[in-house]
Amino acid sequence: MKDTDVARAVEFIAAELPREAWPHWNQGWPRESEAALLDAIFSSRAAYGTPKTGVHAVVDRWRTHRSVTAGEHLDNLSALAAFTDRGDELATVLGNRQRVPGNYSTKAEGVARAAKALVDAGCRSSADVEDTESLRSAVVSVPGLGPRTFETLVFLSGKLSAASKDLLARFATEASSSEELLSSTDATELLVAVSEHLDVDVRTLTHAAWRYQRTAEQPRRSKKTTTSPAADPLAESA
């Protein structure tokens, strides 16, 4: 990877998704399937928030409810599935009553139903999360949840699907100002080089880049939206 490509990418990141403004500078939720599912659903059409608000606040409240301490993982989807018939109770636990797209239910109810569908499909922890048609069908079977919710779950669980690799390749192409679309291999090489330059974990940079590109490519919900994703971190659609 050329030094000029890395330099351009570093400049692009500083301008478009600076660490002080872009809320996704974290690793996602590897080995924490419960947190990944909560994030995938609660980040839909909502401000992501800060480390103490929004999605993170929801996860923190669930962590407190589960009495999971530092060093332990929220990685048992059956714990969320247990609230399938107690959606209102789960909404109280999470301190959030936002609705899923389409207003079919609260997001808390959507989480519980999605967890139940995943468990029934044989997915009980992050080790079981894979980009398969059966698991995709399980998630999208829940009213208000769509393919993007499933893709987010897979990515946040630490897995890179073919679609995610392509998306990161598009990010790397734009960030480096390449005239040709970079391959997934070249994109990975660039992200590793940039992470070393920025002294940040490559998984953290990958998460920030993935979220940025997803936001940049999704259709805007309002014609009034003219700001960049970094200035106005729009929520992802379902």
KOLFILUM-169798 format. One record per residue: residue in one letter; x, y, z of N, C-alpha, C in turn. Coordinates in steps of 0.05 Angstrom, whole numbers. Layout:
N
+-----+--------+--------+--------+--------+--------+--------+--------+--------+--------+
! res !    n_x !    n_y !    n_z !   ca_x !   ca_y !   ca_z !    c_x !    c_y !    c_z !
+-----+--------+--------+--------+--------+--------+--------+--------+--------+--------+
!   A !      X !      Y !      Z !      X !      Y !      Z !      X !      Y !      Z !
...
+-----+--------+--------+--------+--------+--------+--------+--------+--------+--------+
END
This chain:
238
+-----+--------+--------+--------+--------+--------+--------+--------+--------+--------+
! res !    n_x !    n_y !    n_z !   ca_x !   ca_y !   ca_z !    c_x !    c_y !    c_z !
+-----+--------+--------+--------+--------+--------+--------+--------+--------+--------+
!   M !     17 !    -24 !      0 !      0 !      0 !      0 !     18 !     25 !      0 !
!   K !     13 !     43 !    -19 !     29 !     67 !    -21 !     24 !     86 !      2 !
!   D !     46 !    100 !     10 !     44 !    119 !     32 !     24 !    141 !     24 !
!   T !     22 !    148 !     -1 !      4 !    169 !    -10 !    -25 !    161 !     -6 !
!   D !    -31 !    135 !    -10 !    -58 !    124 !     -6 !    -66 !    126 !     23 !
!   V !    -47 !    119 !     40 !    -52 !    120 !     69 !    -56 !    148 !     78 !
!   A !    -40 !    167 !     68 !    -42 !    195 !     75 !    -69 !    206 !     67 !
!   R !    -78 !    199 !     42 !   -104 !    209 !     33 !   -126 !    198 !     51 !
!   A !   -124 !    172 !     58 !   -145 !    160 !     74 !   -146 !    173 !    102 !
!   V !   -123 !    179 !    113 !   -122 !    191 !    139 !   -135 !    219 !    138 !
!   E !   -130 !    234 !    117 !   -142 !    260 !    114 !   -172 !    258 !    110 !
!   F !   -181 !    238 !     95 !   -209 !    234 !     90 !   -224 !    227 !    116 !
!   I !   -212 !    210 !    132 !   -224 !    202 !    158 !   -226 !    226 !    177 !
!   A !   -205 !    242 !    177 !   -205 !    266 !    195 !   -227 !    285 !    187 !
!   A !   -233 !    287 !    161 !   -253 !    306 !    152 !   -281 !    294 !    154 !
!   E !   -285 !    269 !    148 !   -311 !    257 !    145 !   -321 !    242 !    169 !
!   L !   -304 !    229 !    184 !   -312 !    214 !    208 !   -292 !    217 !    230 !
!   P !   -288 !    242 !    239 !   -269 !    247 !    260 !   -277 !    234 !    286 !
!   R !   -257 !    225 !    301 !   -262 !    211 !    326 !   -278 !    227 !    346 !
!   E !   -275 !    254 !    346 !   -289 !    270 !    365 !   -318 !    274 !    358 !
!   A !   -326 !    267 !    334 !   -354 !    272 !    325 !   -369 !    246 !    317 !
!   W !   -355 !    228 !    305 !   -368 !    203 !    295 !   -371 !    183 !    317 !
!   P !   -396 !    175 !    324 !   -400 !    159 !    348 !   -393 !    130 !    347 !
!   H !   -382 !    121 !    324 !   -378 !     92 !    320 !   -349 !     83 !    323 !
!   W !   -333 !     99 !    337 !   -305 !     91 !    342 !   -304 !     72 !    365 !
!   N !   -313 !     47 !    360 !   -311 !     25 !    380 !   -310 !     -1 !    364 !
!   Q !   -306 !    -23 !    377 !   -303 !    -48 !    364 !   -328 !    -62 !    356 !
!   G !   -351 !    -51 !    362 !   -376 !    -66 !    358 !   -379 !    -84 !    382 !
!   W !   -391 !   -107 !    378 !   -396 !   -125 !    401 !   -388 !   -154 !    395 !
!   P !   -362 !   -158 !    389 !   -353 !   -186 !    385 !   -356 !   -202 !    411 !
!   R !   -366 !   -226 !    408 !   -371 !   -245 !    430 !   -393 !   -235 !    449 !
!   E !   -409 !   -216 !    439 !   -432 !   -207 !    455 !   -457 !   -205 !    438 !
!   S !   -468 !   -228 !    432 !   -491 !   -229 !    414 !   -515 !   -213 !    424 !
!   E !   -519 !   -213 !    450 !   -542 !   -198 !    461 !   -539 !   -168 !    455 !
!   A !   -515 !   -157 !    460 !   -509 !   -129 !    455 !   -511 !   -123 !    425 !
!   A !   -501 !   -142 !    409 !   -502 !   -138 !    380 !   -530 !   -136 !    369 !
!   L !   -548 !   -153 !    380 !   -576 !   -152 !    371 !   -590 !   -127 !    381 !
!   L !   -584 !   -119 !    405 !   -596 !    -94 !    416 !   -587 !    -70 !    399 !
!   D !   -562 !    -69 !    392 !   -551 !    -47 !    376 !   -564 !    -48 !    348 !
!   A !   -565 !    -71 !    336 !   -575 !    -74 !    308 !   -604 !    -63 !    306 !
!   I !   -619 !    -67 !    327 !   -647 !    -59 !    327 !   -651 !    -30 !    337 !
!   F !   -638 !    -24 !    359 !   -642 !      3 !    371 !   -628 !     25 !    356 !
!   S !   -609 !     19 !    339 !   -596 !     40 !    323 !   -611 !     46 !    298 !
!   S !   -632 !     31 !    292 !   -648 !     35 !    268 !   -665 !     60 !    271 !
!   R !   -661 !     79 !    253 !   -676 !    104 !    252 !   -676 !    119 !    279 !
!   A !   -653 !    120 !    291 !   -650 !    134 !    317 !   -622 !    144 !    319 !
!   A !   -618 !    166 !    334 !   -591 !    176 !    339 !   -576 !    156 !    355 !
!   Y !   -552 !    150 !    347 !   -536 !    129 !    360 !   -528 !    137 !    388 !
!   G !   -524 !    163 !    392 !   -518 !    173 !    419 !   -488 !    172 !    426 !
!   T !   -483 !    177 !    451 !   -456 !    178 !    462 !   -451 !    152 !    478 !
!   P !   -427 !    149 !    489 !   -422 !    125 !    506 !   -441 !    122 !    529 !
!   K !   -456 !    143 !    536 !   -474 !    141 !    559 !   -503 !    146 !    552 !
!   T !   -509 !    149 !    526 !   -537 !    153 !    517 !   -543 !    135 !    494 !
!   G !   -567 !    136 !    484 !   -575 !    121 !    461 !   -571 !     91 !    463 !
!   V !   -559 !     79 !    442 !   -555 !     50 !    442 !   -538 !     41 !    465 !
!   H !   -517 !     55 !    471 !   -499 !     46 !    493 !   -514 !     46 !    520 !
!   A !   -532 !     65 !    524 !   -547 !     66 !    549 !   -566 !     41 !    550 !
!   V !   -578 !     34 !    528 !   -595 !     10 !    527 !   -579 !    -15 !    534 !
!   V !   -555 !    -18 !    522 !   -538 !    -41 !    528 !   -530 !    -41 !    557 !
!   D !   -522 !    -18 !    567 !   -513 !    -16 !    595 !   -536 !    -24 !    614 !
!   R !   -560 !    -16 !    608 !   -583 !    -23 !    626 !   -588 !    -53 !    625 !
!   W !   -585 !    -64 !    601 !   -588 !    -93 !    599 !   -566 !   -108 !    613 !
!   R !   -542 !    -98 !    611 !   -519 !   -110 !    625 !   -523 !   -109 !    656 !
!   T !   -534 !    -87 !    665 !   -540 !    -85 !    694 !   -562 !   -105 !    702 !
!   H !   -582 !   -107 !    685 !   -604 !   -126 !    690 !   -593 !   -155 !    691 !
!   R !   -575 !   -161 !    673 !   -564 !   -188 !    672 !   -542 !   -193 !    693 !
!   S !   -534 !   -171 !    707 !   -513 !   -173 !    727 !   -487 !   -184 !    715 !
!   V !   -481 !   -175 !    690 !   -457 !   -183 !    677 !   -435 !   -163 !    683 !
!   T !   -414 !   -172 !    696 !   -393 !   -154 !    705 !   -371 !   -152 !    684 !
!   A !   -351 !   -135 !    689 !   -328 !   -131 !    671 !   -314 !   -158 !    667 !
!   G !   -308 !   -163 !    642 !   -294 !   -188 !    635 !   -314 !   -210 !    627 !
!   E !   -339 !   -207 !    633 !   -359 !   -226 !    624 !   -373 !   -216 !    599 !
!   H !   -387 !   -233 !    585 !   -399 !   -226 !    560 !   -430 !   -230 !    560 !
!   L !   -443 !   -212 !    546 !   -472 !   -215 !    541 !   -475 !   -232 !    516 !
!   D !   -474 !   -258 !    520 !   -473 !   -276 !    497 !   -491 !   -300 !    499 !
!   N !   -515 !   -295 !    507 !   -535 !   -316 !    509 !   -562 !   -305 !    500 !
!   L !   -568 !   -309 !    474 !   -593 !   -297 !    463 !   -618 !   -308 !    477 !
!   S !   -616 !   -330 !    490 !   -640 !   -341 !    504 !   -649 !   -322 !    526 !
!   A !   -630 !   -306 !    537 !   -638 !   -287 !    558 !   -657 !   -266 !    547 !
!   L !   -653 !   -257 !    523 !   -671 !   -238 !    510 !   -696 !   -252 !    500 !
!   A !   -693 !   -276 !    490 !   -716 !   -291 !    480 !   -736 !   -296 !    502 !
!   A !   -727 !   -297 !    527 !   -745 !   -302 !    549 !   -766 !   -281 !    552 !
!   F !   -762 !   -257 !    540 !   -781 !   -235 !    542 !   -800 !   -234 !    518 !
!   T !   -802 !   -256 !    503 !   -818 !   -256 !    479 !   -847 !   -247 !    485 !
!   D !   -858 !   -256 !    507 !   -886 !   -250 !    514 !   -886 !   -228 !    536 !
!   R !   -864 !   -215 !    540 !   -862 !   -194 !    561 !   -848 !   -170 !    550 !
!   G !   -856 !   -162 !    526 !   -842 !   -140 !    513 !   -843 !   -114 !    528 !
!   D !   -866 !   -109 !    541 !   -869 !    -84 !    557 !   -850 !    -84 !    580 !
!   E !   -846 !   -107 !    593 !   -827 !   -109 !    615 !   -799 !   -104 !    606 !
!   L !   -792 !   -115 !    582 !   -765 !   -111 !    572 !   -761 !    -82 !    565 !
!   A !   -781 !    -68 !    554 !   -779 !    -40 !    548 !   -773 !    -24 !    573 !
!   T !   -785 !    -32 !    595 !   -780 !    -19 !    621 !   -751 !    -24 !    630 !
!   V !   -742 !    -48 !    628 !   -715 !    -55 !    635 !   -695 !    -38 !    619 !
!   L !   -700 !    -36 !    593 !   -681 !    -21 !    575 !   -685 !      9 !    577 !
!   G !   -707 !     18 !    589 !   -711 !     47 !    591 !   -715 !     60 !    564 !
!   N !   -728 !     46 !    545 !   -731 !     56 !    518 !   -756 !     44 !    506 !
!   R !   -774 !     62 !    496 !   -799 !     52 !    483 !   -801 !     61 !    454 !
!   Q !   -778 !     65 !    441 !   -779 !     71 !    413 !   -793 !     48 !    398 !
!   R !   -804 !     55 !    374 !   -818 !     35 !    358 !   -801 !     26 !    334 !
!   V !   -805 !      2 !    325 !   -792 !     -8 !    301 !   -803 !      7 !    277 !
!   P !   -788 !      7 !    254 !   -800 !     19 !    230 !   -826 !      6 !    223 !
!   G !   -846 !     22 !    216 !   -873 !     12 !    211 !   -890 !     12 !    235 !
!   N !   -879 !     18 !    258 !   -894 !     21 !    283 !   -908 !     -5 !    291 !
!   Y !   -896 !    -28 !    284 !   -909 !    -53 !    290 !   -908 !    -60 !    320 !
!   S !   -887 !    -51 !    333 !   -883 !    -58 !    361 !   -861 !    -40 !    372 !
!   T !   -855 !    -42 !    398 !   -832 !    -28 !    408 !   -807 !    -43 !    399 !
!   K !   -784 !    -29 !    399 !   -760 !    -42 !    392 !   -753 !    -64 !    412 !
!   A !   -760 !    -60 !    437 !   -756 !    -81 !    457 !   -770 !   -107 !    450 !
!   E !   -795 !   -104 !    441 !   -810 !   -128 !    432 !   -797 !   -140 !    408 !
!   G !   -787 !   -123 !    390 !   -773 !   -133 !    366 !   -748 !   -149 !    373 !
!   V !   -734 !   -139 !    393 !   -710 !   -152 !    402 !   -716 !   -180 !    413 !
!   A !   -736 !   -181 !    430 !   -744 !   -207 !    442 !   -753 !   -227 !    421 !
!   R !   -769 !   -217 !    402 !   -779 !   -235 !    381 !   -757 !   -245 !    363 !
!   A !   -739 !   -226 !    356 !   -716 !   -234 !    339 !   -698 !   -254 !    353 !
!   A !   -694 !   -250 !    379 !   -677 !   -268 !    395 !   -690 !   -296 !    395 !
!   K !   -716 !   -296 !    399 !   -730 !   -322 !    399 !   -728 !   -336 !    372 !
!   A !   -732 !   -321 !    350 !   -730 !   -332 !    323 !   -702 !   -343 !    318 !
!   L !   -682 !   -329 !    327 !   -654 !   -337 !    323 !   -648 !   -363 !    339 !
!   V !   -657 !   -363 !    364 !   -653 !   -387 !    381 !   -666 !   -411 !    369 !
!   D !   -691 !   -407 !    359 !   -706 !   -429 !    347 !   -691 !   -439 !    321 !
!   A !   -676 !   -421 !    309 !   -661 !   -429 !    285 !   -633 !   -440 !    291 !
!   G !   -628 !   -443 !    317 !   -603 !   -455 !    325 !   -580 !   -435 !    332 !
!   C !   -587 !   -410 !    333 !   -567 !   -389 !    339 !   -571 !   -379 !    368 !
!   R !   -552 !   -387 !    385 !   -555 !   -380 !    413 !   -534 !   -361 !    424 !
!   S !   -512 !   -359 !    409 !   -490 !   -341 !    418 !   -476 !   -330 !    394 !
!   S !   -456 !   -312 !    399 !   -441 !   -300 !    376 !   -427 !   -321 !    359 !
!   A !   -419 !   -343 !    371 !   -406 !   -364 !    356 !   -424 !   -376 !    335 !
!   D !   -450 !   -374 !    339 !   -470 !   -385 !    320 !   -479 !   -365 !    299 !
!   V !   -472 !   -339 !    302 !   -480 !   -319 !    283 !   -464 !   -321 !    257 !
!   E !   -478 !   -327 !    236 !   -466 !   -329 !    210 !   -484 !   -317 !    189 !
!   D !   -474 !   -309 !    166 !   -490 !   -298 !    145 !   -503 !   -321 !    129 !
!   T !   -524 !   -332 !    140 !   -538 !   -354 !    127 !   -566 !   -346 !    122 !
!   E !   -578 !   -359 !    102 !   -606 !   -352 !     95 !   -625 !   -359 !    117 !
!   S !   -620 !   -380 !    132 !   -638 !   -388 !    154 !   -639 !   -367 !    176 !
!   L !   -615 !   -357 !    183 !   -614 !   -337 !    204 !   -625 !   -310 !    194 !
!   R !   -620 !   -304 !    169 !   -630 !   -279 !    157 !   -661 !   -280 !    158 !
!   S !   -672 !   -303 !    150 !   -701 !   -306 !    149 !   -713 !   -304 !    177 !
!   A !   -698 !   -314 !    197 !   -708 !   -312 !    225 !   -711 !   -283 !    234 !
!   V !   -691 !   -267 !    227 !   -692 !   -239 !    235 !   -714 !   -224 !    220 !
!   V !   -714 !   -227 !    194 !   -734 !   -211 !    178 !   -762 !   -221 !    181 !
!   S !   -766 !   -244 !    194 !   -793 !   -253 !    200 !   -807 !   -236 !    221 !
!   V !   -791 !   -220 !    235 !   -803 !   -203 !    256 !   -812 !   -177 !    243 !
!   P !   -838 !   -170 !    244 !   -848 !   -145 !    232 !   -832 !   -121 !    240 !
!   G !   -823 !   -105 !    221 !   -808 !    -81 !    226 !   -778 !    -85 !    223 !
!   L !   -769 !   -109 !    222 !   -740 !   -115 !    219 !   -735 !   -124 !    190 !
!   G !   -712 !   -115 !    179 !   -706 !   -122 !    151 !   -678 !   -132 !    148 !
!   P !   -669 !   -136 !    123 !   -642 !   -147 !    118 !   -620 !   -131 !    130 !
!   R !   -623 !   -104 !    131 !   -602 !    -88 !    142 !   -598 !    -93 !    172 !
!   T !   -620 !    -99 !    186 !   -617 !   -106 !    214 !   -600 !   -131 !    217 !
!   F !   -606 !   -151 !    200 !   -590 !   -176 !    201 !   -561 !   -171 !    194 !
!   E !   -556 !   -156 !    173 !   -528 !   -150 !    165 !   -513 !   -136 !    188 !
!   T !   -527 !   -118 !    201 !   -514 !   -104 !    224 !   -508 !   -123 !    246 !
!   L !   -526 !   -141 !    252 !   -521 !   -161 !    273 !   -497 !   -178 !    266 !
!   V !   -495 !   -187 !    242 !   -472 !   -204 !    234 !   -446 !   -188 !    237 !
!   F !   -446 !   -163 !    227 !   -421 !   -147 !    228 !   -413 !   -141 !    257 !
!   L !   -432 !   -133 !    273 !   -426 !   -126 !    301 !   -417 !   -150 !    317 !
!   S !   -424 !   -174 !    307 !   -416 !   -199 !    321 !   -387 !   -207 !    313 !
!   G !   -375 !   -190 !    296 !   -347 !   -195 !    289 !   -343 !   -211 !    264 !
!   K !   -364 !   -214 !    247 !   -363 !   -229 !    223 !   -364 !   -211 !    199 !
!   L !   -349 !   -216 !    178 !   -349 !   -200 !    154 !   -362 !   -217 !    131 !
!   S !   -386 !   -209 !    124 !   -400 !   -222 !    102 !   -388 !   -212 !     76 !
!   A !   -396 !   -224 !     54 !   -387 !   -215 !     27 !   -396 !   -186 !     23 !
!   A !   -421 !   -180 !     31 !   -431 !   -153 !     28 !   -415 !   -133 !     44 !
!   S !   -408 !   -140 !     68 !   -392 !   -122 !     85 !   -364 !   -117 !     73 !
!   K !   -352 !   -138 !     62 !   -326 !   -135 !     49 !   -328 !   -116 !     25 !
!   D !   -349 !   -119 !     10 !   -353 !   -101 !    -13 !   -357 !    -72 !     -4 !
!   L !   -372 !    -69 !     17 !   -377 !    -42 !     28 !   -351 !    -29 !     37 !
!   L !   -335 !    -44 !     51 !   -309 !    -34 !     61 !   -290 !    -28 !     38 !
!   A !   -292 !    -43 !     16 !   -276 !    -38 !     -7 !   -284 !    -11 !    -20 !
!   R !   -310 !     -5 !    -20 !   -319 !     20 !    -30 !   -310 !     43 !    -13 !
!   F !   -310 !     39 !     14 !   -300 !     60 !     32 !   -271 !     65 !     26 !
!   A !   -255 !     44 !     25 !   -226 !     47 !     21 !   -220 !     60 !     -6 !
!   T !   -236 !     54 !    -26 !   -233 !     66 !    -53 !   -237 !     96 !    -51 !
!   E !   -258 !    105 !    -38 !   -264 !    133 !    -35 !   -244 !    147 !    -18 !
!   A !   -237 !    134 !      5 !   -219 !    147 !     24 !   -191 !    151 !     12 !
!   S !   -182 !    133 !     -5 !   -155 !    135 !    -17 !   -155 !    150 !    -43 !
!   S !   -179 !    158 !    -53 !   -183 !    172 !    -78 !   -173 !    155 !   -102 !
!   S !   -176 !    128 !    -99 !   -168 !    110 !   -120 !   -187 !    113 !   -144 !
!   E !   -175 !    112 !   -168 !   -192 !    114 !   -192 !   -205 !     88 !   -199 !
!   E !   -195 !     66 !   -188 !   -207 !     40 !   -192 !   -216 !     28 !   -165 !
!   L !   -237 !     12 !   -166 !   -247 !      0 !   -142 !   -226 !    -19 !   -130 !
!   L !   -220 !    -15 !   -105 !   -200 !    -32 !    -92 !   -212 !    -60 !    -86 !
!   S !   -195 !    -80 !    -86 !   -204 !   -106 !    -79 !   -207 !   -108 !    -49 !
!   S !   -220 !   -128 !    -39 !   -224 !   -132 !    -10 !   -197 !   -134 !      4 !
!   T !   -178 !   -148 !    -10 !   -151 !   -151 !      1 !   -137 !   -124 !      4 !
!   D !   -138 !   -108 !    -17 !   -126 !    -82 !    -16 !   -139 !    -64 !      4 !
!   A !   -166 !    -66 !      7 !   -180 !    -50 !     26 !   -172 !    -57 !     54 !
!   T !   -169 !    -83 !     60 !   -160 !    -92 !     86 !   -132 !    -82 !     92 !
!   E !   -115 !    -83 !     72 !    -87 !    -74 !     75 !    -87 !    -44 !     82 !
!   L !   -104 !    -29 !     68 !   -105 !      0 !     73 !   -115 !      6 !    101 !
!   L !   -136 !     -8 !    110 !   -147 !     -3 !    137 !   -127 !    -11 !    158 !
!   V !   -111 !    -31 !    154 !    -91 !    -39 !    173 !    -69 !    -17 !    175 !
!   A !    -61 !     -7 !    152 !    -40 !     14 !    151 !    -50 !     39 !    164 !
!   V !    -75 !     47 !    159 !    -86 !     71 !    170 !    -90 !     68 !    200 !
!   S !    -98 !     45 !    209 !   -102 !     40 !    238 !    -75 !     43 !    253 !
!   E !    -54 !     33 !    240 !    -27 !     36 !    252 !    -19 !     65 !    253 !
!   H !    -25 !     80 !    232 !    -18 !    109 !    231 !    -33 !    124 !    252 !
!   L !    -59 !    117 !    256 !    -76 !    131 !    276 !    -73 !    120 !    304 !
!   D !    -57 !     98 !    307 !    -53 !     84 !    332 !    -80 !     76 !    345 !
!   V !    -96 !     63 !    328 !   -122 !     53 !    337 !   -125 !     24 !    329 !
!   D !   -139 !      8 !    344 !   -144 !    -19 !    337 !   -158 !    -21 !    310 !
!   V !   -149 !    -40 !    293 !   -160 !    -42 !    266 !   -190 !    -49 !    267 !
!   R !   -199 !    -64 !    286 !   -227 !    -71 !    288 !   -244 !    -46 !    294 !
!   T !   -233 !    -28 !    310 !   -247 !     -3 !    316 !   -249 !     14 !    291 !
!   L !   -227 !     17 !    276 !   -228 !     32 !    251 !   -247 !     19 !    231 !
!   T !   -247 !     -7 !    229 !   -264 !    -21 !    210 !   -294 !    -16 !    217 !
!   H !   -300 !    -16 !    243 !   -328 !    -10 !    251 !   -336 !     18 !    244 !
!   A !   -318 !     37 !    250 !   -324 !     65 !    243 !   -328 !     69 !    213 !
!   A !   -311 !     56 !    197 !   -312 !     58 !    168 !   -337 !     45 !    157 !
!   W !   -344 !     22 !    168 !   -367 !      7 !    159 !   -393 !     22 !    164 !
!   R !   -395 !     34 !    188 !   -419 !     49 !    195 !   -420 !     74 !    177 !
!   Y !   -398 !     87 !    172 !   -397 !    111 !    156 !   -407 !    105 !    128 !
!   Q !   -397 !     83 !    116 !   -404 !     77 !     88 !   -433 !     69 !     86 !
!   R !   -443 !     54 !    106 !   -471 !     46 !    106 !   -489 !     71 !    107 !
!   T !   -482 !     90 !    124 !   -497 !    114 !    126 !   -496 !    131 !    101 !
!   A !   -472 !    133 !     89 !   -468 !    149 !     65 !   -484 !    138 !     42 !
!   E !   -487 !    112 !     40 !   -500 !     99 !     17 !   -530 !     96 !     20 !
!   Q !   -541 !     98 !     44 !   -570 !     93 !     47 !   -586 !    117 !     38 !
!   P !   -610 !    112 !     28 !   -627 !    134 !     18 !   -633 !    153 !     42 !
!   R !   -633 !    178 !     36 !   -640 !    198 !     57 !   -670 !    197 !     61 !
!   R !   -678 !    200 !     87 !   -707 !    199 !     93 !   -720 !    227 !     90 !
!   S !   -703 !    247 !     87 !   -715 !    274 !     85 !   -698 !    290 !     65 !
!   K !   -712 !    305 !     47 !   -698 !    321 !     28 !   -683 !    344 !     41 !
!   K !   -690 !    350 !     66 !   -677 !    371 !     80 !   -649 !    363 !     89 !
!   T !   -642 !    337 !     89 !   -617 !    328 !     98 !   -595 !    334 !     77 !
!   T !   -577 !    351 !     84 !   -555 !    358 !     65 !   -528 !    356 !     78 !
!   T !   -526 !    351 !    104 !   -501 !    349 !    117 !   -488 !    323 !    113 !
!   S !   -462 !    321 !    118 !   -447 !    296 !    115 !   -454 !    278 !    138 !
!   P !   -449 !    251 !    135 !   -455 !    232 !    156 !   -441 !    239 !    182 !
!   A !   -416 !    250 !    181 !   -402 !    256 !    206 !   -416 !    279 !    220 !
!   A !   -426 !    298 !    206 !   -440 !    321 !    219 !   -467 !    313 !    228 !
!   D !   -480 !    295 !    214 !   -507 !    287 !    221 !   -509 !    257 !    219 !
!   P !   -501 !    243 !    241 !   -500 !    213 !    240 !   -528 !    201 !    238 !
!   L !   -539 !    199 !    215 !   -565 !    188 !    211 !   -566 !    159 !    219 !
!   A !   -588 !    151 !    230 !   -591 !    123 !    237 !   -594 !    107 !    212 !
!   E !   -588 !     81 !    214 !   -591 !     63 !    191 !   -620 !     54 !    190 !
!   S !   -629 !     48 !    166 !   -656 !     37 !    163 !   -655 !      8 !    171 !
!   A !   -679 !     -3 !    174 !   -681 !    -32 !    182 !   -673 !    -50 !    159 !
+-----+--------+--------+--------+--------+--------+--------+--------+--------+--------+
END
